[in-house]
Amino acid sequence: MTASFPIRLLLSVLFLIGMCCMATSGLTAEHTKDSLETVKKAVADNKAVLLDVREKAEWDQGHLRDAKFLALSALRRGVKAEELARLLPKDKVIYCHCASGRRCLQAADILKKSGYDVRPLKAGYDELVESGFAPAAK
């Protein structure tokens, strides 16, 4: 007995959706379980670095006072090890953030390959400001 056309069509569509999801979900990084209070304290105690991986235009519209900037697009193109070392110390936790929590996962995957302890934040820029992270003065 063969499946009717509508069922076969539905199964084919579901298969294609699954294949697309698998192709785009190659991320291995996961959002950190560290609380935002833990992140704030680690940054304040100079035990961690806050890294903004949004694009330059987003950074220019507003960023966190204690954050360093390195756009995901630059990481994708490739950043020299010396430049990374100058910006990001390997002996500290790197908490990265973006606008919504997706790009920081991609950035974490890239930075982990270079030996960094990267912990992407699920909270985006606006949520971080709302939770007490200080924005930089304009």
Secondary structure, DSSP 8 states (H G I E B T S, - for coil): ----HHHHHHHHHHHHHHHHHHHH-----------HHHHHHHHHTTSEEEEE-S-HHHHHH--BTTEEE--HHHHHH---HHHHHHHS-TTSEEEEE-SSSSHHHHHHHHHHHTT--EEE-SS-HHHHHHTT--B---
